Amino acid sequence: MDDLSLQPAAENDLAAMLELYNFYIINTTATFDHGQITPEEFRQRIFIGHEKYKTYIIRLGNDTVGFCFLTQYRKKAAYDRTAEIGLYLKPDFTGKNIGDDTVIFLEKVAISKGIRVIIASISGENTASIKLFQKMGYERCAHYRQVGEKFGRFIDVIDYEKILPD
Ligand SMILES: CC(C)(COP(=O)(O)OP(=O)(O)OC[C@H]1O[C@@H](n2cnc3c(N)ncnc32)[C@H](O)[C@@H]1OP(=O)(O)O)[C@@H](O)C(=O)NCCC(=O)NCCS
């Protein structure tokens, strides 16, 4: 998509990102937070101060349409070249393949930072996300049954993995 751009998220992007994230907390099982999170808690999650793991704002022209990130997979040193991916698009902008370009962007960022493996950890109910990562060449590598509880349901988590080219 020609006028799609991604930039590291800044302080003045926080409110728009949090509004979007809280929408998905309240209305979906795409994320396993239960109640809305506060600006302060969100700020701590977004600005972790690590060169490798950043959040990016996604814009289409001048419109903010979502955000995405690479984050630490696990804290132990052996996992330093593995990252977890996440992306949240505004509802009006889903289903338009923006996810493809976003994943491609994050993979390039990952490669530039020496990351070899990306993991997408997805709610078993999130068909759109599963389709996106399958389409982008990610392989199912783990299936955790009923590990998440939300809206009175026990929900699976399915991990998809891609080993990036050297
Ligand atoms: C999941 C998400 C990132 C996928 O990105 P996207 O740009 O919408 O992906 P695509 O346009 O490539 O669509 C992928 C598939 O999901 C379907 N899809 C996307 N959004 C949908 C929606 N709102 N309702 C139903 N199907 C949807 C598409 O039709 C497509 O299916 P197809 O391959 O059979 O045609 C995006 O939909 C999103 O932000 N969703 C809400 C937040 C979320 O779930 N984030 C992921 C957390 S792991």
The ligand as an ORCA input file, in Angstrom:
! r2SCAN-3c Opt
* xyz 0 1
  C      -5.512     -9.582     12.910
  C      -5.144     -8.407     12.023
  C      -3.804     -7.827     12.464
  C      -4.978     -8.947     10.573
  O      -4.569     -7.904      9.727
  P      -5.440     -7.566      8.440
  O      -4.755     -6.496      7.657
  O      -6.844     -7.332      8.852
  O      -5.302     -8.938      7.659
  P      -5.842     -9.307      6.223
  O      -6.530     -8.147      5.575
  O      -4.704     -9.941      5.510
  O      -6.910    -10.408      6.547
  C      -6.531    -11.712      6.956
  C      -7.767    -12.575      6.919
  O      -8.614    -12.238      8.028
  C      -9.888    -11.807      7.548
  N     -10.299    -10.661      8.355
  C      -9.584     -9.571      8.649
  N     -10.290     -8.747      9.419
  C     -11.466     -9.336      9.622
  C     -12.624     -8.980     10.344
  N     -12.691     -7.836     11.034
  N     -13.678     -9.826     10.336
  C     -13.621    -10.997      9.664
  N     -12.528    -11.393      8.956
  C     -11.481    -10.572      8.949
  C      -9.650    -11.387      6.118
  O     -10.832    -11.494      5.339
  C      -8.615    -12.393      5.678
  O      -9.219    -13.639      5.416
  P      -8.967    -14.398      4.018
  O      -7.486    -14.698      4.021
  O      -9.841    -15.611      4.107
  O      -9.347    -13.430      2.946
  C      -6.222     -7.293     12.025
  O      -7.411     -7.832     11.523
  C      -6.469     -6.720     13.397
  O      -5.810     -5.772     13.794
  N      -7.446     -7.302     14.134
  C      -7.819     -6.852     15.459
  C      -6.676     -6.912     16.485
  C      -6.014     -8.261     16.492
  O      -6.663     -9.296     16.477
  N      -4.676     -8.239     16.536
  C      -3.858     -9.454     16.517
  C      -3.535     -9.895     17.896
  S      -2.525    -11.391     17.820
*
